[in-house]
């Protein structure tokens, strides 16, 4: 479990292309990795990399197995976490299908916002742009072009890793127009 910091789980699609599957931050655990271990699988389908200073908590597998078998609340919480993650994956598949690259970036920015944030809104990208591009299913050069398009469409201001804008409404109208949910997206907050 990640108690502090942030990990990126990735898989190698080829010798040169890395696909970032998910980014977990403090308080989250990779339930899929736990399930792989519970099945006594020695093969891991993902690699984990700390993208910032992180602190992890490890549980011995026999103790975790026993706790899952004897504690209904723990079992329920693990199943709930797997279900939430699956819903997020379904929404991400939808996004990659129906949203263009700039809308996916806008959606990511909206996930960093609270609906009641005062204007102007100032965000710092929590990850470098290459990692973020991979996480959103695009190449770094596509990310740069899409970020510029988002800037033109929504009047966001970009200075390095800082993004500032005046209207959550304008960003959400643009980003959520092709999505089946509306801001604030309950699957992401």
Secondary structure as the mmCIF struct_conf table of DSSP 4:
data_model
#
loop_
_struct_conf.conf_type_id
_struct_conf.id
_struct_conf.beg_label_comp_id
_struct_conf.beg_label_asym_id
_struct_conf.beg_label_seq_id
_struct_conf.end_label_comp_id
_struct_conf.end_label_asym_id
_struct_conf.end_label_seq_id
STRN STRN1 UNK A 2 UNK A 4
BEND BEND1 UNK A 5 UNK A 5
STRN STRN2 UNK A 6 UNK A 12
BEND BEND2 UNK A 13 UNK A 16
STRN STRN3 UNK A 18 UNK A 25
TURN_TY1_P TURN_TY1_P1 UNK A 26 UNK A 27
HELX_RH_AL_P HELX_RH_AL_P1 UNK A 31 UNK A 38
TURN_TY1_P TURN_TY1_P2 UNK A 39 UNK A 40
BEND BEND3 UNK A 45 UNK A 45
STRN STRN4 UNK A 47 UNK A 50
BEND BEND4 UNK A 51 UNK A 53
STRN STRN5 UNK A 55 UNK A 56
HELX_RH_AL_P HELX_RH_AL_P2 UNK A 61 UNK A 70
HELX_RH_AL_P HELX_RH_AL_P3 UNK A 72 UNK A 98
BEND BEND5 UNK A 99 UNK A 99
HELX_RH_AL_P HELX_RH_AL_P4 UNK A 101 UNK A 111
TURN_TY1_P TURN_TY1_P3 UNK A 112 UNK A 112
BEND BEND6 UNK A 113 UNK A 113
TURN_TY1_P TURN_TY1_P4 UNK A 115 UNK A 116
HELX_LH_PP_P HELX_LH_PP_P1 UNK A 117 UNK A 118
BEND BEND7 UNK A 119 UNK A 120
STRN STRN6 UNK A 121 UNK A 124
BEND BEND8 UNK A 126 UNK A 127
HELX_RH_AL_P HELX_RH_AL_P5 UNK A 129 UNK A 135
TURN_TY1_P TURN_TY1_P5 UNK A 136 UNK A 137
BEND BEND9 UNK A 138 UNK A 138
HELX_RH_AL_P HELX_RH_AL_P6 UNK A 140 UNK A 154
STRN STRN7 UNK A 157 UNK A 159
TURN_TY1_P TURN_TY1_P6 UNK A 160 UNK A 161
STRN STRN8 UNK A 162 UNK A 165
BEND BEND10 UNK A 166 UNK A 166
HELX_RH_AL_P HELX_RH_AL_P7 UNK A 168 UNK A 176
TURN_TY1_P TURN_TY1_P7 UNK A 177 UNK A 178
BEND BEND11 UNK A 179 UNK A 181
BEND BEND12 UNK A 183 UNK A 184
TURN_TY1_P TURN_TY1_P8 UNK A 186 UNK A 188
#
